[in-house]
Amino acid sequence: MKINNFFLAFICCFLLFVESSPAEVSLQKDWNSKQYVQAEPANKSSLKQEEKEDSINKALLVKFNKALFNFNQGNIANAVEYTLRLKDYAQNNSNLDYEIKALKLLSEIHASQNNYKKALRYRQETDSILNNTVNLDISQHWASNAAFNTAYNKLQEEKTAQEKKLKFNQLAVVLSVLLISILSLFTLALYKNNRLRASVNNLLKTKNNELLAAKMKAEKANEVKDQFLSTITHELRTPIYAINGFAYLLKQEDPRPEQLEHIKALIYSGEHLLSLVNNILDLNKLAAGKVTKTESFFEVKSVMDELIYSFKNAAEANAVSLHLKIDEKVSPKLFGDILKLKQILINLLSNAIKFTKNGEVWLSITCLNLETNRSKIRFSIRDTGRGIKEEFQQKIFDNFHQGESSTSSNYGGTGLGLTIVTSLLEFFDSKINLESTFGKGSTFFFDIVFHQPKEKKDNNQIQAALNDPIRMDELFKGKKVLIAEDNIINIKLTNKILLRRGFETDLVKNGLEAINKAVEKDYDLILMDIHMPILDGIQATIEIKSHKPKLPIIALTAVSLEETSENYIKQGFVAVIPKPYKTEMFYQKIYEVLLRSQA
């Protein structure tokens, strides 16, 4: 830019030398003098503006220090009040730095009071402002580049026009002067153009570096956000485990009818809360690209029965009849990613039940194409609920979208279920389809191709025993189980669940105690929590296995099963049970492990 300005100034001076009169020069000096006089008030206004901004910054600093002082002193109410004032004052004066500081402090204050919902909300608001700032910076960089290119092109046009005019004036003087001038200007133009190109390249390099820095900053902010969500959801799963588990125990203790209704409501609410937490965690993993495909054999009928049973309480709450229909052509066993398939069906069934009152919901599984080592299966979820208006049928697959504006207030939810379904189906090279009539109901369906490799057959006795509930009670009675868990509530819950089925238990609070107990006594099974003080569950398992390699150890973890299962099996665990779990499934998993350990 500076090179072009110099070039234009050179041409103007030459033209003025040829064409301007002394009177014109005098007028130019008068005009410059007037411009200086007119600029003086603008300079004074700029000084006043700087003084005003300095005053605002001092006021913001005082408010921030007051809020921080009260927080450090434990005056939470005053800290919240001063921080909210700081936030409002920063917003009114368009000061993003202090607005972000206020939001972060509010998040820390509420987190210190165990109000994680508000802490998360303020943290998300902070991330939103940071993301908007980064996006604005990027837009401004692009706008700046576009403006630069426009100005550059305009200057090139002006340069061309000036060259033509200069040639015309020189032709009117002397041919020799014209030739010398042209050669001089041509040489100068080449030099200036080279300088200009170098300058433009440097500017573009600077802009690219700035964009790269902005991109890295945005990615780091996303990593912090992902880690925060992962931590929060993990911490939420632990108390949900206790809520659901003790609610189940209360239900088994023959409560009065009115108490039973309360317990059912508690179980339903706990399961609903777990569903919301899982959806947030799943969306976070999908966005971060941390979801991988894990395939195994699974029994279609038992998995689907388990799935339908898990929605029993939710269906009863809405007076919904649940139906399962499996085509006889469907192979009893399929090979695929059962975890993701269940996740998809859970979200679709949850939606169907939520939007159906006093109606029916069907889960149908149909074989569309059957070959020797390959079968195409259609999964269909149909309900007699309220249906979806045609104008909303595409929008419901967007993040946080729930169709009509009244849907959220009437039915609740996060609007993430169908987004997760769409993303997970990509792992199966499939997509979700919808047929719906408003007022009559909806049908969601998708097709998956399953390949059938050869399966390792279980021992016939084990296979028969897995389907024998009486054998389960006989096997459980008197079995010695070591429970390693540092959370007092969780260890009490797990202990009570085991004692109800005739197990004999010992309890330890960390990995080191677990090692000592396992070496000292003989156990039939160890239930090992992963995150414990002194020594974690993984290190404890490795050490125990070095002494007793055949002793079965099951991992209990609040982390997603998909994230941990394969890794934990490599470390010596025979199975993984994710918390919170359904008690029936907990017993079934222990039963399978004990059967195989005795085979």
Secondary structure, 3 states (H helix, E strand, C coil): CHHHHHHHHHHHHHHHHHHCCHHHHHHHHHHHHHHHHHHHHHHHHHHHHHHHHHHHHHHHHHHHHHHHHHHHCCCHHHHHHHHHHHHHHHHHCCCHHHHHHHHHHHHHHHHHCCCHHHHHHHHHHHHHHHHHHHHHHHHHHHHHHHHHHHHHHHHHHHHHHHHHHHHHHHHCCCHHHHHHHHHHHHHHHHHHHHHHHHHHHHHHHHHHHHHHHHHHHHHHHHHHHHHHHHHHHHHHHHHHHHHHHHHHHHHHCCCCHHHHHHHHHHHHHHHHHHHHHHHHHHHHHHHHCCCCCCCEEEEHHHHHHHHHHHCHHHHHHCCCEEEEEECCCCCCEEEECHHHHHHHHHHHHHHHHHCCCCCEEEEEEEEEEECCCEEEEEEEEEECCCCCCHHHCCHHHCCCCCCCHHHHHHHCCCCCHHHHHHHHHHHHCCCCEEEEECCCEEEEEEEEEEECCCCCCCCHHHHHHHCCHHHHHHHHCCCEEEEECCCHHHHHHHHHHHHCCCCEEEEECCHHHHHHHHHHCCCCEEEEECCCCCCCHHHHHHHHHHHCCCCCEEEEECCCHHHHHHHHHHCCCCEEEECCCCHHHHHHHHHHHHHHHHC
